[in-house]
Amino acid sequence: MCGKIHVKCTMQNNVSRFETNMLKGVAIIMMLWLHLFLKESDMGNYTDLNLANGEPLAYFLTRLCTPVSFFLILSGYGLTYLYYNNRLSPQTQLSRLLKLYIHYWWVLLVFVPIGMFVKPGRYPGTITDVVLNLLSWRHNYNFETWFLLPYALISLSALYILKVVDKIGLKWAVAITFILYLASSYLFSRYGTFVYSQLAIALLVEYTQFLFSIVLGVVLFRSKSLKQGVRGLFVYVVLLFLLILRCLLPTAALDPIYSFLVILIALRLPMPSIAKRILSYLGDYSMIVWLSHTFFCYYLFHDFIYGFKYPLAIFIVLMVISLVVGIVIRYLAKKTIEWLRI
């Protein structure tokens, strides 16, 4: 196993930025599909094939979607890369997080005023609502941004997390964080109402839950056979087997492990160059799409999005609209970052 002093032995196995964006593209596809078709209350809003048990196919396929752990593993990989190149510190992470929050604030600046006309009872709320949503401490503007604050804390403490991983060894880190992941998942499943009613407790439990996926990102970085082993058409067989297994065992306890295996397979998966470019493009805008898409499909334009009736059409429309808006928001955020010289 590679330690920090032997970092050079892993360098030839690093995933390129293009490949990372491809994987982020897969994750954002998962996220949109999950958010569009997971809610049973929306089943009557689209026309779909029904399985033998009466479930719509689109709803059934949400079992394959684990975007949070997918993104976290990729984040863990990126943080580990920075760590082994001596580019990881609380100061550098604070700068990166400020850039992320500037994108988030532009999302709010675009959608909250629209919400004041479309849903005046919900937006902007009280002054407290405005301040706490800007900090991502409260999520009543867009609940799906709950991910932002625990991710920020993970990023700020990443240097110390990775030092602990180095000290105790990767095998122990995987084992300990997996146990913490199961414990935190149990707390959410059994005492979710209480946990979410106490924001500080929810933040602590979410932080603890994230650690396992971050450590799997370390495993991904240290792997000596990241792009070796099974290749060619047989990779499709392995992927199909994994997807079937996931459908049969859709437990949240296995989400990070499933995501990790999908990433490993995707890195070996033969696909046309156009598909790779599309995934990479989606991945490049994944952050903005993540922060904004539920304003369209949940909070402001729900009936318009589901008005396209068929799951694939609904998905494509949401993705295209989110991308178009994302291009504009990223441009505004980039200009703001340049003006602030961050």
C-alpha positions as CSV (number, residue, x, y, z in Angstrom):
1,M,0.0,0.0,0.0
2,C,1.3,3.4,-0.9
3,G,2.1,5.8,1.9
4,K,2.6,9.6,1.5
5,I,6.4,9.2,1.1
6,H,5.7,6.7,-1.7
7,V,3.2,8.9,-3.6
8,K,5.0,8.5,-6.9
9,C,3.9,4.9,-7.2
10,T,0.3,6.0,-7.6
11,M,0.8,8.8,-10.0
12,Q,0.5,6.8,-13.2
13,N,-2.9,5.5,-12.0
14,N,-4.5,8.9,-11.5
15,V,-7.8,9.5,-13.1
16,S,-7.6,12.4,-15.6
17,R,-9.8,15.5,-15.2
18,F,-11.7,14.4,-18.3
19,E,-12.4,11.0,-16.7
20,T,-13.4,12.7,-13.4
21,N,-15.9,14.9,-15.2
22,M,-17.2,11.8,-17.0
23,L,-17.9,10.2,-13.6
24,K,-19.5,13.3,-12.3
25,G,-21.7,13.2,-15.4
26,V,-22.8,9.8,-14.4
27,A,-23.5,11.0,-10.9
28,I,-25.6,14.0,-12.0
29,I,-27.7,11.8,-14.3
30,M,-28.3,9.6,-11.2
31,M,-29.3,12.6,-9.1
32,L,-31.8,14.0,-11.6
33,W,-33.4,10.6,-12.2
34,L,-33.6,10.0,-8.5
35,H,-35.2,13.3,-7.7
36,L,-37.6,13.1,-10.6
37,F,-39.0,9.6,-10.0
38,L,-38.4,8.6,-6.4
39,K,-41.4,10.3,-4.9
40,E,-44.5,8.0,-4.9
41,S,-46.6,11.2,-4.9
42,D,-45.4,12.0,-8.5
43,M,-46.2,8.5,-9.9
44,G,-49.5,9.9,-11.3
45,N,-47.7,12.7,-13.1
46,Y,-46.1,10.7,-15.8
47,T,-46.9,7.8,-18.1
48,D,-44.6,4.8,-17.9
49,L,-44.4,1.0,-18.2
50,N,-45.5,-0.8,-15.0
51,L,-43.7,-3.8,-13.6
52,A,-45.5,-6.9,-12.4
53,N,-45.8,-5.4,-8.9
54,G,-47.4,-2.3,-10.2
55,E,-44.3,-0.1,-9.8
56,P,-43.5,2.3,-12.7
57,L,-40.2,1.4,-14.4
58,A,-38.8,4.9,-13.8
59,Y,-39.4,4.5,-10.1
60,F,-37.8,1.1,-10.0
61,L,-34.7,2.4,-11.8
62,T,-34.1,4.9,-8.9
63,R,-32.7,1.9,-7.0
64,L,-29.6,2.3,-9.3
65,C,-29.1,5.9,-8.4
66,T,-26.7,6.8,-5.5
67,P,-25.5,10.2,-6.4
68,V,-24.4,11.4,-2.9
69,S,-21.9,8.6,-2.3
70,F,-20.8,8.8,-5.9
71,F,-19.9,12.5,-5.6
72,L,-18.3,11.9,-2.2
73,I,-16.0,9.2,-3.4
74,L,-14.9,11.4,-6.3
75,S,-14.3,14.2,-3.8
76,G,-12.3,11.9,-1.6
77,Y,-10.2,11.0,-4.6
78,G,-9.6,14.6,-5.4
79,L,-8.8,15.6,-1.8
80,T,-6.3,12.7,-1.6
81,Y,-4.7,13.8,-4.8
82,L,-4.2,17.3,-3.3
83,Y,-2.9,15.8,-0.1
84,Y,-0.2,13.7,-1.7
85,N,0.9,16.7,-3.8
86,N,1.1,19.0,-0.7
87,R,-1.7,21.2,-2.0
88,L,-4.2,20.5,0.8
89,S,-4.7,22.8,3.7
90,P,-7.6,24.5,5.5
91,Q,-6.6,27.8,3.8
92,T,-6.7,26.4,0.3
93,Q,-9.9,24.5,1.0
94,L,-11.5,27.7,2.4
95,S,-10.8,29.4,-0.9
96,R,-12.3,26.6,-2.9
97,L,-15.4,26.5,-0.6
98,L,-15.8,30.3,-1.0
99,K,-15.9,29.8,-4.8
100,L,-18.5,27.0,-4.3
101,Y,-20.6,29.3,-2.1
102,I,-20.5,32.1,-4.6
103,H,-22.0,29.7,-7.1
104,Y,-24.6,28.8,-4.5
105,W,-25.4,32.4,-3.7
106,W,-25.9,33.2,-7.4
107,V,-28.4,30.3,-7.6
108,L,-30.3,31.8,-4.8
109,L,-30.1,35.3,-6.3
110,V,-31.6,33.9,-9.5
111,F,-34.3,31.7,-8.1
112,V,-35.5,33.3,-4.9
113,P,-36.8,36.5,-6.6
114,I,-38.6,34.2,-9.1
115,G,-40.0,32.3,-6.2
116,M,-41.3,35.6,-4.7
117,F,-43.7,35.8,-7.7
118,V,-44.4,32.1,-8.2
119,K,-44.6,31.0,-4.6
120,P,-44.8,34.2,-2.5
121,G,-45.8,32.2,0.6
122,R,-42.5,30.4,0.6
123,Y,-40.0,33.0,-0.7
124,P,-38.2,34.9,0.7
125,G,-39.5,34.2,4.2
126,T,-38.1,36.0,7.2
127,I,-34.7,37.7,7.6
128,T,-33.6,34.7,9.6
129,D,-34.6,32.4,6.7
130,V,-32.6,34.5,4.3
131,V,-29.4,34.5,6.4
132,L,-29.6,30.8,7.4
133,N,-30.2,29.7,3.8
134,L,-27.3,31.8,2.6
135,L,-25.1,29.9,5.1
136,S,-26.8,26.6,4.1
137,W,-27.6,26.1,7.8
138,R,-31.3,26.0,6.8
139,H,-32.7,24.5,3.6
140,N,-36.3,25.6,3.3
141,Y,-35.5,27.4,0.0
142,N,-34.2,24.2,-1.5
143,F,-33.9,21.1,0.7
144,E,-31.5,19.3,-1.6
145,T,-28.8,21.8,-0.7
146,W,-28.6,20.0,2.7
147,F,-25.4,18.4,1.3
148,L,-23.5,21.7,1.2
149,L,-22.7,22.4,4.8
150,P,-21.5,18.9,5.9
151,Y,-19.5,18.8,2.7
152,A,-17.9,22.1,3.6
153,L,-16.9,20.8,7.0
154,I,-15.5,17.6,5.4
155,S,-13.4,19.8,3.0
156,L,-12.1,22.0,5.8
157,S,-11.0,19.1,7.9
158,A,-9.8,16.9,5.0
159,L,-6.1,17.4,5.8
160,Y,-6.6,16.0,9.3
161,I,-8.9,13.2,8.1
162,L,-6.2,12.0,5.7
163,K,-3.4,12.4,8.3
164,V,-5.5,10.0,10.6
165,V,-5.9,7.6,7.6
166,D,-2.1,7.6,7.1
167,K,-1.6,7.1,10.8
168,I,-4.0,4.2,11.5
169,G,-3.7,2.6,8.0
170,L,-6.2,2.4,5.2
171,K,-7.7,-1.0,6.2
172,W,-8.5,0.2,9.7
173,A,-9.8,3.5,8.3
174,V,-12.2,1.6,5.9
175,A,-13.4,-0.6,8.7
176,I,-13.9,2.2,11.3
177,T,-15.6,4.6,8.9
178,F,-17.9,1.8,7.6
179,I,-19.0,1.1,11.1
180,L,-19.6,4.8,11.6
181,Y,-21.5,4.9,8.4
182,L,-23.8,2.1,9.4
183,A,-24.4,3.7,12.9
184,S,-25.2,7.1,11.4
185,S,-27.5,5.5,8.8
186,Y,-29.3,3.6,11.6
187,L,-29.8,6.9,13.5
188,F,-31.4,8.5,10.4
189,S,-33.6,5.5,9.7
190,R,-34.9,5.1,13.3
191,Y,-34.7,8.6,14.7
192,G,-34.7,10.8,11.5
193,T,-37.5,13.1,12.7
194,F,-35.6,13.9,15.9
195,V,-32.2,14.2,14.2
196,Y,-33.4,16.6,11.5
197,S,-35.2,18.7,14.2
198,Q,-31.8,19.4,15.8
199,L,-29.7,20.9,13.1
200,A,-26.4,20.6,14.9
201,I,-27.0,16.9,15.6
202,A,-28.1,16.3,12.0
203,L,-24.9,18.0,10.8
204,L,-22.7,15.9,13.0
205,V,-24.4,12.7,11.9
206,E,-24.2,13.7,8.2
207,Y,-20.5,14.5,8.6
208,T,-19.9,11.1,10.2
209,Q,-21.9,9.4,7.5
210,F,-19.8,11.0,4.7
211,L,-16.5,9.8,6.1
212,F,-16.8,6.3,4.7
213,S,-17.2,7.5,1.1
214,I,-14.3,9.9,1.5
215,V,-12.1,7.0,2.6
216,L,-13.3,5.0,-0.3
217,G,-12.0,7.9,-2.4
218,V,-8.6,7.3,-0.8
219,V,-8.8,3.6,-1.7
220,L,-9.6,4.6,-5.3
221,F,-6.5,6.9,-5.4
222,R,-4.2,4.3,-3.9
223,S,-5.4,1.4,-6.1
224,K,-2.5,0.0,-8.2
225,S,-4.9,-1.5,-10.7
226,L,-7.4,1.3,-11.3
227,K,-7.6,0.8,-15.1
228,Q,-6.2,-2.7,-15.3
229,G,-7.9,-6.1,-15.1
230,V,-11.2,-7.0,-16.8
231,R,-11.7,-5.0,-20.0
232,G,-13.6,-5.1,-23.3
233,L,-17.2,-6.3,-23.7
234,F,-16.9,-8.5,-20.6
235,V,-17.1,-5.2,-18.6
236,Y,-20.7,-4.8,-19.7
237,V,-21.5,-8.3,-18.3
238,V,-19.9,-7.3,-14.9
239,L,-21.8,-4.0,-14.9
240,L,-25.1,-5.7,-15.8
241,F,-24.6,-8.2,-12.9
242,L,-23.9,-5.4,-10.5
243,L,-27.0,-3.5,-11.6
244,I,-29.2,-6.5,-11.2
245,L,-27.7,-7.2,-7.8
246,R,-28.4,-3.6,-6.8
247,C,-32.0,-3.9,-7.9
248,L,-32.4,-7.0,-5.8
249,L,-30.6,-5.5,-2.7
250,P,-31.5,-1.8,-2.7
251,T,-30.3,-1.1,0.8
252,A,-28.8,2.2,1.7
253,A,-26.2,0.4,3.8
254,L,-24.5,-0.6,0.5
255,D,-24.7,2.7,-1.3
256,P,-21.0,3.7,-1.1
257,I,-19.8,0.2,-1.9
258,Y,-22.1,0.1,-5.0
259,S,-21.0,3.5,-6.1
260,F,-17.3,2.5,-5.7
261,L,-17.8,-0.6,-7.8
262,V,-19.7,1.4,-10.5
263,I,-16.8,3.9,-10.6
264,L,-14.2,1.1,-11.0
265,I,-16.3,-0.5,-13.8
266,A,-17.0,2.8,-15.5
267,L,-13.2,3.5,-15.8
268,R,-12.9,0.2,-17.8
269,L,-16.1,0.5,-19.8
270,P,-15.7,0.8,-23.5
271,M,-17.9,3.6,-24.9
272,P,-18.1,5.8,-28.0
273,S,-16.1,9.0,-27.8
274,I,-19.3,11.1,-28.2
275,A,-20.8,9.5,-25.1
276,K,-17.6,10.3,-23.2
277,R,-17.7,13.9,-24.3
278,I,-21.4,14.3,-23.3
279,L,-20.8,12.8,-19.9
280,S,-17.7,15.0,-19.4
281,Y,-19.7,18.1,-20.4
282,L,-22.5,17.2,-17.9
283,G,-19.9,16.5,-15.2
284,D,-18.3,19.9,-15.8
285,Y,-21.7,21.6,-14.9
286,S,-22.7,19.0,-12.3
287,M,-22.3,21.4,-9.3
288,I,-24.6,24.0,-10.8
289,V,-27.1,21.5,-11.9
290,W,-27.1,19.9,-8.5
291,L,-27.7,23.3,-6.8
292,S,-30.5,24.4,-9.1
293,H,-32.5,21.5,-10.7
294,T,-35.0,21.0,-7.9
295,F,-36.1,24.6,-8.1
296,F,-37.5,23.5,-11.5
297,C,-38.8,20.0,-10.7
298,Y,-40.0,20.5,-7.1
299,Y,-40.4,24.1,-5.9
300,L,-41.2,26.5,-8.8
301,F,-42.1,24.8,-12.0
302,H,-43.2,21.3,-11.0
303,D,-46.2,21.1,-13.3
304,F,-44.3,22.4,-16.3
305,I,-41.6,19.7,-15.9
306,Y,-43.9,16.8,-15.4
307,G,-46.2,18.1,-18.2
308,F,-43.9,16.3,-20.7
309,K,-45.5,13.1,-19.4
310,Y,-42.9,10.5,-20.4
311,P,-40.0,9.8,-18.0
312,L,-37.2,10.2,-20.6
313,A,-38.7,13.4,-22.0
314,I,-39.1,14.8,-18.4
315,F,-35.5,13.9,-17.6
316,I,-34.1,15.5,-20.8
317,V,-36.1,18.7,-20.4
318,L,-35.0,19.1,-16.8
319,M,-31.4,18.4,-17.7
320,V,-31.4,20.8,-20.6
321,I,-33.1,23.6,-18.7
322,S,-30.7,23.1,-15.7
323,L,-27.7,23.2,-18.0
324,V,-28.8,26.4,-19.8
325,V,-29.4,28.2,-16.5
326,G,-26.2,26.7,-15.2
327,I,-24.1,28.1,-18.0
328,V,-25.4,31.6,-17.2
329,I,-25.0,31.2,-13.4
330,R,-21.4,29.8,-13.8
331,Y,-20.5,32.8,-16.0
332,L,-21.8,35.2,-13.3
333,A,-20.1,33.4,-10.5
334,K,-16.8,33.3,-12.5
335,K,-17.0,37.1,-13.0
336,T,-17.7,37.6,-9.3
337,I,-14.7,35.4,-8.3
338,E,-12.5,37.3,-10.7
339,W,-13.7,40.6,-9.4
340,L,-13.1,39.5,-5.8
341,R,-9.7,38.1,-6.9
342,I,-10.3,34.8,-5.0
